[in-house]
Amino acid sequence: MGSVSRREALRRLGLAGLGMALAGPAANREAQGGEPTMPQPYALPTLPYKSLDPVIDDATLALHHGKHHAGYVAGANAALAALEKARDAADFALVKHWERELAFHGAGHLLHALYWASMWPGGRGKPSAALQAALDASFGSTDKMLAQFAAATKAVEASGWGVLAWEPVGRRLVVLQAEKHQDLALWGAAPILACDVWEHAYYLKYQNKRADYVDAWMKIIDWEAAGARFQAAAGA
C-alpha cells in the first residue's frame, strides 16, 4: 500500500464506517476532517459487486444480503432504541435481554459488512508488502495462514465465522473462530478477513458441503481491501 493515505485506504473498503471502527478514533477524526461524528443508526451497505458466481450463486447473494444481513441491521437498531428508552425511563428490567440483542445483531451486522468487503469476483490483488510481512511473521507464510484459516473455518461448531484479525497487544495476526457472531472473540482484535459459515451463506449451492464452500471462497479473497484494512488497523 506504500504511499496510500489512511483516508484513501478506508475509502477503498467501500464500507467507511467499518474501516473507522477498525482504525480507531484518530482515523475517525482524520477521515471526517475533524471531530468524530455523532452516533448514527446502522445501515445496510451496498454490495460493491453484482455477482460472485460461480463461487456464490446469485440467489444466495441476494437473500444473504437483502434478508439476513438486513435483519441484523434492523435487530441492532432495535436494541439501541430499546436501550435508549430504558435509559430515559430509568427502567432496566430488560437490560440483559437488550444487551444480548445488541451484541448478537451488532456483531452480525459488522461481520457481514466485513464479509462482503473480504470478497471480489475472481479474487483481487495479493497481500500488500506490509500485510505479507505480517503474515510471514505471524504464520510463517501466506500459505500456512490460509491452511490454518481454511481448517479453522471448516471446523467452526454449528453457526459462525472464520476470521483473520490483527491483535494489537502482541502485534500479530491471528486466526479466530467466531461462534454465532459474538462468541469466542478476542478483545481488541481488528478483523481483516471474515468467512461466513452459517448455513444460509452456502446451503443453496453447496448443501451440507461446508468444506467445498470454504475451499471455493478462498479463491475470491479481496487482498486489496484486506491490505487497506490491515494498514488502518496496524498503522503499517
C-alpha positions in Angstrom: 0.0 0.0 0.0 3.1 2.2 0.5 2.0 5.8 -0.3 -1.7 5.3 0.1 -3.1 7.5 2.8 -5.2 6.1 5.7 -8.2 8.0 4.4 -7.8 6.5 0.9 -7.3 3.1 2.5 -10.7 3.5 4.3 -12.4 4.7 1.1 -11.3 1.6 -0.8 -13.1 -0.6 1.6 -16.5 0.7 0.3 -17.5 0.4 4.0 -16.1 3.5 5.6 -17.9 3.0 8.9 -16.4 -0.4 9.3 -13.0 1.0 8.4 -13.2 3.7 11.0 -14.2 1.2 13.7 -11.1 -0.9 12.9 -8.8 2.1 12.7 -9.9 3.8 15.9 -10.7 7.4 17.0 -7.7 9.1 15.4 -8.5 7.7 11.9 -12.2 8.6 12.5 -11.2 12.2 13.0 -8.9 12.2 10.0 -11.4 10.6 7.7 -14.1 13.0 8.7 -11.8 16.0 8.6 -12.5 16.9 12.3 -14.0 15.6 15.4 -15.8 12.2 15.4 -19.4 12.3 14.1 -22.4 11.8 16.3 -23.7 8.2 16.5 -25.7 7.1 13.5 -28.2 4.2 13.0 -26.7 1.1 11.5 -27.3 0.9 7.7 -27.1 -2.0 5.2 -24.1 -1.3 3.0 -24.4 -1.5 -0.8 -22.7 -4.5 -2.3 -19.5 -3.5 -4.2 -20.2 -6.0 -7.0 -23.3 -7.5 -8.7 -22.3 -11.2 -8.7 -19.8 -13.6 -7.1 -20.9 -16.5 -9.3 -19.8 -19.3 -9.7 -18.4 -19.4 -6.1 -21.6 -17.9 -4.6 -24.7 -18.1 -6.6 -26.8 -15.0 -7.3 -29.8 -16.3 -5.3 -27.8 -16.8 -2.2 -26.1 -13.5 -2.5 -29.4 -11.6 -2.8 -31.0 -13.5 0.1 -28.0 -13.3 2.3 -27.5 -9.6 1.8 -31.1 -8.4 1.4 -32.7 -10.6 4.1 -30.2 -12.0 6.5 -27.8 -9.0 6.8 -30.7 -6.6 6.7 -32.3 -8.4 9.6 -29.2 -8.0 11.7 -29.1 -4.3 10.9 -32.8 -4.0 12.0 -32.1 -6.0 15.1 -29.1 -3.9 16.2 -31.0 -0.7 15.7 -34.0 -2.1 17.6 -31.7 -3.0 20.5 -30.2 0.5 20.6 -33.6 2.1 20.6 -34.8 -0.1 23.4 -31.7 0.7 25.5 -32.3 4.4 24.9 -35.9 4.0 26.0 -34.7 2.2 29.1 -32.3 4.9 30.0 -34.9 7.6 29.6 -37.3 5.7 31.8 -34.7 4.6 34.2 -36.2 1.1 33.8 -33.5 -1.6 33.2 -35.7 -4.6 33.9 -34.9 -6.0 30.4 -31.3 -4.7 30.1 -29.8 -8.2 30.0 -32.0 -9.1 27.0 -31.3 -6.0 25.0 -27.6 -6.1 25.7 -27.5 -9.6 24.3 -29.6 -8.5 21.3 -27.1 -5.7 20.7 -24.1 -8.0 20.9 -25.7 -10.6 18.6 -27.2 -8.3 15.9 -24.5 -5.7 16.1 -21.7 -8.2 15.7 -23.8 -9.9 12.9 -24.0 -6.6 11.1 -20.3 -5.8 11.4 -19.1 -9.2 10.4 -21.4 -9.3 7.4 -20.2 -5.9 6.3 -16.6 -7.3 6.6 -17.7 -10.5 4.7 -18.8 -8.5 1.6 -15.6 -6.5 1.7 -13.5 -9.7 2.0 -14.5 -10.9 -1.4 -14.2 -9.8 -5.1 -15.3 -11.6 -8.2 -12.5 -13.9 -9.1 -10.4 -12.6 -6.3 -8.4 -9.4 -6.4 -4.7 -8.5 -5.9 -2.3 -10.0 -3.5 -1.2 -9.2 0.1 0.4 -5.7 0.4 4.0 -5.7 1.4 3.1 -4.8 5.0 0.4 -7.4 5.2 2.7 -10.0 3.6 5.4 -9.2 6.2 2.9 -9.6 9.0 1.6 -12.9 7.6 5.2 -14.2 7.3 6.0 -13.1 10.9 2.7 -14.5 12.4 2.3 -17.7 10.5 5.5 -18.4 8.6 3.9 -17.7 5.2 0.6 -16.8 3.5 0.0 -20.4 2.5 0.4 -21.5 6.1 -2.1 -18.9 7.2 -4.6 -19.9 4.5 -4.3 -23.6 5.5 -5.0 -22.7 9.2 -7.8 -20.3 8.2 -9.5 -22.9 6.0 -9.2 -25.6 8.6 -10.5 -23.4 11.4 -13.4 -22.1 9.3 -14.5 -25.6 8.3 -14.3 -26.7 11.9 -16.4 -23.9 13.4 -19.0 -25.5 15.7 -22.6 -25.0 14.4 -23.1 -21.5 13.0 -20.2 -19.0 12.9 -17.3 -17.5 11.1 -13.6 -17.9 10.3 -11.8 -14.6 11.0 -8.3 -13.3 10.3 -7.6 -10.4 12.7 -4.8 -8.1 13.9 -4.2 -8.4 17.6 -2.6 -5.1 18.7 -1.2 -6.1 22.1 1.0 -8.9 20.8 1.2 -7.1 17.4 0.4 -10.3 15.5 -2.2 -11.6 13.1 -4.4 -14.4 14.5 -7.0 -16.8 13.1 -10.2 -17.0 15.2 -13.3 -19.0 15.1 -16.4 -17.0 16.0 -19.5 -18.9 17.1 -22.8 -17.3 16.2 -21.5 -13.7 15.7 -20.1 -12.6 19.0 -18.8 -15.6 20.9 -15.1 -16.5 21.1 -14.0 -13.1 20.1 -10.6 -11.7 21.2 -11.0 -8.3 22.8 -9.2 -5.5 20.9 -8.5 -7.6 17.8 -9.4 -5.9 14.5 -10.8 -8.3 11.9 -9.1 -8.2 8.5 -10.9 -11.1 6.7 -14.1 -12.9 7.5 -15.7 -16.0 6.0 -19.4 -16.7 6.9 -20.1 -20.4 7.6 -23.7 -20.0 8.8 -25.7 -22.4 6.5 -27.5 -19.5 4.9 -24.2 -18.4 3.3 -23.8 -21.6 1.2 -26.6 -24.1 1.5 -28.5 -23.4 -1.7 -25.4 -24.2 -3.8 -23.3 -26.5 -1.5 -26.0 -28.1 0.7 -24.1 -29.6 3.7 -20.7 -29.5 2.0 -19.2 -26.7 4.0 -15.7 -27.7 3.2 -16.3 -27.3 -0.6 -17.7 -23.8 0.0 -14.8 -22.7 2.1 -12.3 -24.0 -0.4 -14.1 -22.1 -3.2 -14.3 -19.0 -1.0 -10.6 -18.9 -0.6 -10.3 -18.2 -4.3 -12.2 -14.9 -4.2 -10.4 -13.1 -1.4 -10.1 -9.4 -2.0 -6.5 -8.9 -0.9 -6.5 -5.3 -1.9 -9.2 -4.5 0.6 -7.6 -6.7 3.2 -4.3 -4.8 2.8 -6.2 -1.5 3.3 -7.9 -2.8 6.5 -4.5 -4.1 7.8 -2.9 -0.7 7.2 -5.8 1.0 9.0 -5.7 -1.4 12.0 -1.9 -1.8 12.4 -0.7 1.6 11.2 1.5 -0.3 8.7 
